[in-house]
Amino acid sequence: MRPTVRVVIPARLQSTRLPHKPLIEIAGVPMIVRTYEQCAKVFNREMIVVATDAPEIEAACNNRGIGTIMTSTTHLTGTDRVAEVASRLPADVYINVQGDEPLFDPNDLQIIYDHALNAPNVIANGYCSIRDEEEFTSRMTPKVVFDGQGKLLYMSRAPIPAGKEARFQFGYRQVCAYAFPAQALDAFAKHPGKTPLEQVEDIEILRLLELGHTVQMLAMSDNSIPVDTPHDVMKVEAALAKHGPSIT
């Protein structure tokens, strides 16, 4: 039987790095709407929901006919928010796409969707190559190291892998799309607070790694531009100006 797959886009208003981030307009369209529309190029709209704790985000989505679910204001991470959705809306696999990915490549979304259909019991996360030293040393960018079969070994905001001279040779960064089996989300949510490495790194996928789960990394393009700062907004708008807006 074909697994049931839901897409959950967690979005909170009070981002510490960029307040009101989901509602920032990018070429006239709120970022959360752009992220949703990228997902809708691959997934059925009725299986996509924005999970938020903010009435402002709910209203912006409802104005565009986007399904929403109001969640607790006390969640520590976006994955905790997705886990609440999983406790209320049944499915076999939940694909978590961060609300700050307004240019997410539909081909990459198809990769994680195919994984969810073919390996519904395996947690997955995307990654791509790091382009340059600036990206390698950025504390905003989670760096990924994995074994020969693509199993996640560690993820860090520090520049890894780095030799004695700590210079950029090669590296991979996280692409923020995840596939979570329902039971993995249940284990994630039941843990009392953040795990030690998750707390230090501020990278939530580490909670599952610390709890003994296997995470399969999936190779994706480097087309996504996650938005964490005003400069990132400028980069997204420049990309849209270059390639033409895909959402009106």
C-alpha positions as CSV (number, residue, x, y, z in Angstrom):
1,M,0.0,0.0,0.0
2,R,1.3,3.5,-0.9
3,P,2.4,5.4,2.2
4,T,0.4,8.5,3.2
5,V,2.6,11.6,3.0
6,R,1.9,15.0,4.5
7,V,3.9,18.2,4.0
8,V,4.2,20.4,7.1
9,I,5.7,23.9,6.9
10,P,6.4,25.1,10.4
11,A,6.4,28.9,10.7
12,R,6.7,31.1,13.8
13,L,6.5,34.9,13.9
14,Q,9.1,35.6,16.6
15,S,12.3,34.5,14.8
16,T,15.3,35.8,16.9
17,R,17.5,36.5,13.8
18,L,14.8,38.0,11.6
19,P,11.6,39.0,13.3
20,H,8.3,38.4,11.4
21,K,10.4,36.4,8.9
22,P,7.6,34.3,7.4
23,L,5.6,37.5,6.5
24,I,8.5,39.4,4.9
25,E,7.5,40.2,1.4
26,I,9.7,39.0,-1.4
27,A,8.9,40.8,-4.6
28,G,5.5,41.5,-3.2
29,V,4.6,38.0,-1.9
30,P,5.0,36.9,1.7
31,M,7.8,34.4,2.1
32,I,5.6,31.7,3.7
33,V,3.3,31.9,0.6
34,R,6.3,31.5,-1.8
35,T,7.5,28.4,0.2
36,Y,4.0,26.9,0.0
37,E,3.7,27.5,-3.7
38,Q,7.1,25.8,-4.3
39,C,5.8,22.7,-2.4
40,A,2.5,22.8,-4.3
41,K,4.5,22.2,-7.6
42,V,5.2,18.6,-6.3
43,F,2.6,17.8,-3.6
44,N,-1.2,17.8,-3.6
45,R,-2.3,21.0,-2.0
46,E,-4.8,19.2,0.4
47,M,-1.8,17.4,1.8
48,I,0.2,20.6,2.6
49,V,-0.4,22.5,5.8
50,V,1.3,25.5,7.4
51,A,1.8,24.9,11.2
52,T,2.0,28.1,13.1
53,D,1.4,29.7,16.5
54,A,0.7,33.2,15.1
55,P,-2.7,34.5,14.0
56,E,-1.0,36.9,11.6
57,I,0.6,34.0,9.7
58,E,-2.7,32.1,9.8
59,A,-4.5,35.1,8.3
60,A,-1.9,35.6,5.5
61,C,-2.2,32.0,4.5
62,N,-6.0,31.9,4.7
63,N,-6.1,34.9,2.4
64,R,-4.3,32.8,-0.2
65,G,-6.4,29.7,0.4
66,I,-3.5,27.9,2.2
67,G,-4.4,25.4,4.8
68,T,-3.1,26.1,8.3
69,I,-3.2,24.5,11.8
70,M,-2.6,26.5,14.9
71,T,-0.1,24.9,17.3
72,S,1.4,25.6,20.7
73,T,3.4,28.7,21.4
74,T,5.9,26.8,23.6
75,H,7.6,24.5,21.0
76,L,11.4,24.6,21.2
77,T,11.9,23.8,17.5
78,G,10.1,23.5,14.2
79,T,10.2,19.7,14.4
80,D,8.4,19.8,17.7
81,R,5.7,21.8,15.9
82,V,5.6,19.2,13.1
83,A,5.3,16.5,15.8
84,E,2.2,18.2,17.2
85,V,0.7,18.2,13.7
86,A,1.5,14.5,13.4
87,S,-0.4,13.9,16.7
88,R,-3.5,15.5,15.2
89,L,-3.4,14.7,11.4
90,P,-2.6,11.0,10.6
91,A,0.0,10.0,8.0
92,D,2.8,7.5,7.6
93,V,5.4,10.1,6.7
94,Y,5.7,13.9,7.4
95,I,7.8,16.0,5.1
96,N,9.0,19.1,6.9
97,V,9.9,22.0,4.7
98,Q,11.1,25.1,6.5
99,G,9.1,28.2,5.9
100,D,12.2,30.2,5.1
101,E,12.8,28.4,1.8
102,P,11.0,30.6,-0.8
103,L,13.1,29.3,-3.7
104,F,13.1,25.6,-2.9
105,D,13.8,23.6,-6.0
106,P,10.8,21.4,-6.9
107,N,13.2,18.7,-8.2
108,D,14.7,18.5,-4.7
109,L,11.3,18.2,-3.2
110,Q,10.6,15.4,-5.6
111,I,13.8,13.6,-4.3
112,I,12.5,13.7,-0.7
113,Y,9.0,12.7,-1.8
114,D,10.4,9.7,-3.6
115,H,12.3,8.7,-0.5
116,A,9.2,9.0,1.6
117,L,7.3,6.7,-0.7
118,N,10.1,4.1,-1.1
119,A,11.6,4.1,2.4
120,P,8.8,5.4,4.7
121,N,10.5,4.1,7.9
122,V,13.8,5.9,7.3
123,I,14.4,9.5,8.5
124,A,15.9,11.7,5.7
125,N,17.4,15.1,5.3
126,G,18.8,17.0,2.3
127,Y,22.3,18.2,1.7
128,C,24.3,19.9,-1.1
129,S,27.9,20.9,-1.7
130,I,29.3,24.1,-0.2
131,R,30.3,26.6,-2.8
132,D,33.0,28.7,-1.1
133,E,34.8,29.5,2.0
134,E,32.3,32.2,3.1
135,E,29.6,29.6,3.2
136,F,31.9,27.1,4.9
137,T,32.7,29.5,7.8
138,S,29.3,31.0,8.2
139,R,27.8,30.2,11.6
140,M,24.3,30.3,10.0
141,T,25.1,27.3,7.8
142,P,24.8,23.8,9.3
143,K,27.6,21.7,7.9
144,V,27.0,17.9,7.2
145,V,29.4,15.0,7.5
146,F,28.2,11.5,6.6
147,D,29.5,8.0,5.9
148,G,30.0,6.1,2.6
149,Q,26.3,5.1,2.5
150,G,25.1,8.6,3.2
151,K,24.2,8.1,6.8
152,L,24.6,11.2,8.9
153,L,27.6,11.2,11.3
154,Y,27.3,14.7,12.6
155,M,26.1,18.2,11.8
156,S,27.6,21.4,13.1
157,R,27.6,25.2,12.6
158,A,31.4,25.0,12.9
159,P,33.4,24.6,9.6
160,I,33.7,20.8,9.2
161,P,35.6,18.9,8.0
162,A,38.6,21.1,8.7
163,G,42.3,20.1,8.9
164,K,45.0,21.6,11.2
165,E,45.0,24.8,9.2
166,A,41.2,25.0,9.4
167,R,40.9,26.0,5.7
168,F,38.1,25.1,3.3
169,Q,38.9,22.1,1.2
170,F,35.4,20.7,0.6
171,G,32.2,20.5,2.5
172,Y,28.4,20.0,2.5
173,R,25.6,22.0,3.9
174,Q,22.2,21.0,5.1
175,V,19.2,21.6,2.9
176,C,16.2,22.1,5.1
177,A,13.8,19.4,4.0
178,Y,13.2,16.4,6.1
179,A,11.2,13.1,5.9
180,F,10.0,11.9,9.3
181,P,8.2,8.6,9.9
182,A,5.4,9.1,12.4
183,Q,7.1,7.1,15.1
184,A,10.3,9.2,14.8
185,L,8.4,12.3,15.4
186,D,6.7,10.7,18.4
187,A,10.1,9.9,19.9
188,F,11.4,13.4,19.1
189,A,8.5,15.1,20.9
190,K,8.6,12.8,23.9
191,H,12.1,13.7,24.8
192,P,12.1,16.2,27.7
193,G,13.7,19.2,26.0
194,K,16.7,19.5,23.8
195,T,19.5,17.0,23.8
196,P,23.0,18.2,24.7
197,L,24.4,18.5,21.1
198,E,21.2,19.9,19.8
199,Q,21.3,22.6,22.5
200,V,24.9,23.6,21.7
201,E,24.6,23.5,17.9
202,D,21.0,24.7,17.7
203,I,20.4,22.0,15.0
204,E,17.3,20.0,15.8
205,I,18.1,16.9,13.6
206,L,20.8,16.1,16.2
207,R,18.2,15.2,18.7
208,L,17.2,12.2,16.6
209,L,20.9,11.3,16.1
210,E,21.5,11.5,19.9
211,L,18.5,9.3,20.5
212,G,20.0,6.6,18.4
213,H,18.1,7.0,15.1
214,T,19.7,6.7,11.7
215,V,19.4,9.7,9.4
216,Q,19.8,9.2,5.6
217,M,21.2,12.2,3.8
218,L,19.9,12.9,0.3
219,A,21.9,14.8,-2.3
220,M,20.1,17.8,-3.6
221,S,21.0,20.9,-5.6
222,D,22.4,24.1,-4.2
223,N,19.6,26.2,-5.6
224,S,17.8,26.9,-2.3
225,I,18.5,30.1,-0.5
226,P,17.5,29.8,3.1
227,V,16.5,33.2,4.6
228,D,18.0,34.1,8.0
229,T,19.1,37.7,7.5
230,P,18.0,40.8,5.5
231,H,21.0,40.1,3.2
232,D,19.4,36.7,2.4
233,V,16.2,38.5,1.4
234,M,18.2,40.6,-1.1
235,K,19.8,37.4,-2.5
236,V,16.4,35.8,-3.0
237,E,15.0,38.9,-4.7
238,A,18.1,39.1,-6.9
239,A,17.6,35.5,-8.0
240,L,14.0,36.2,-8.8
241,A,14.9,39.2,-10.8
242,K,17.4,37.2,-12.7
243,H,15.2,34.2,-13.5
244,G,11.8,35.8,-13.4
245,P,9.2,35.4,-10.6
246,S,7.4,32.1,-10.6
247,I,4.5,33.2,-8.3
248,T,2.2,36.1,-8.9
